[in-house]
């Protein structure tokens, strides 16, 4: 047993043996150099507490080379020189004299550290963004959850990855929004709105929020006082006659060599948007079970409409002809590429359409809805009938009256949509519309 103090050279030259070896330091009571059979060296302090032997592991050995400076503020579990190990061993024995068990204290610190790490992991931007989407944004009837998720995935998470929500400051939000607003001001508005609602949800403001978990810990409101950077402009884009002709041609049959129109199913889908004036999602998820081919009616259930009301859409002879021409590859979805769901991949389809259409100005699928409603109005259809066609509730159909009148105006809607379809046919064919009789389905 070494009675003199250990030296850095002795520590460096200590050789491993077949079994674990403890070499006491003669200058510091209770301090041992521990050498494992693997050659790993560490420091430990032995002491007695309440009459029982105890051991406190201090940390791995650090041997300084000539000219290296002694590290400042040594800490348990950090790499320790001989001097640092002696200091920590002395501090530990001093705690024992004060009635404090340093080993138990260390375990408590480790547990607290684990708890803090667990809390941090639970409160990361990534985790709480995912919970917000699942517990709030995806609630029944919220049709914009996918857009909110895209904002988090593409804008928020890449910039705040690894941070907890408690670390997000007003400056962080301002920087995020300003960066997006440099070339996409309206997108910046949308991201700000989603982030603001997210923090409100975490504070327990909304049903399904993190009230029980976060309210006591969430001390910041980083979105307060931040204004939307983009000037919102209501879209008024309506396709002119020449654009409608070009669009219709672009939606025609495609050739194997890539020439011609975009083909099926997006060609028929786009034409149906223009003919009916209904929303993109409603047409994209049109079901065979929703169509009464004998009466030429399409009934959209309330679960698929924006206002949650059942909506009956009379189908013009032109619309019925398109439906009858669709090859049925799914049990219920009219327009599909997979057979198991409605259409998706609208951006790629629109890009293909644009290449063939060569529109002078940008347009969106929603602009087709506006084009249809504007077109019907220009043909003399009364405003309340146009609203009934596109399933808007305002004016004469607002409030309780709208609840009881949602089945009304069926003859007027039928006339309006047929009038509009005939007008479209005159545009794209260049002659008066023929009286097209819907072909009865021969499907089983």
Secondary structure as UniProt FT lines:
FT   HELIX           8..13
FT   STRAND          21..24
FT   TURN            26..27
FT   TURN            29..30
FT   STRAND          31..35
FT   TURN            37..38
FT   STRAND          41..49
FT   TURN            50..51
FT   STRAND          52..61
FT   TURN            66..67
FT   TURN            76..77
FT   HELIX           82..97
FT   TURN            98..99
FT   HELIX           102..122
FT   HELIX           125..132
FT   HELIX           133..137
FT   TURN            140..141
FT   TURN            143..144
FT   HELIX           145..151
FT   HELIX           152..156
FT   HELIX           157..160
FT   TURN            161..162
FT   HELIX           165..167
FT   HELIX           170..181
FT   TURN            182..183
FT   HELIX           185..202
FT   TURN            203..204
FT   TURN            207..208
FT   HELIX           211..214
FT   TURN            215..217
FT   TURN            222..225
FT   HELIX           241..250
FT   TURN            256..257
FT   TURN            264..265
FT   HELIX           266..276
FT   HELIX           280..284
FT   HELIX           288..290
FT   STRAND          291..292
FT   TURN            293..296
FT   STRAND          297..300
FT   HELIX           302..304
FT   TURN            306..307
FT   STRAND          311..314
FT   HELIX           317..325
FT   HELIX           346..357
FT   HELIX           365..378
FT   TURN            379..380
FT   HELIX           383..390
FT   HELIX           395..397
FT   HELIX           399..405
FT   TURN            406..407
FT   HELIX           410..429
//
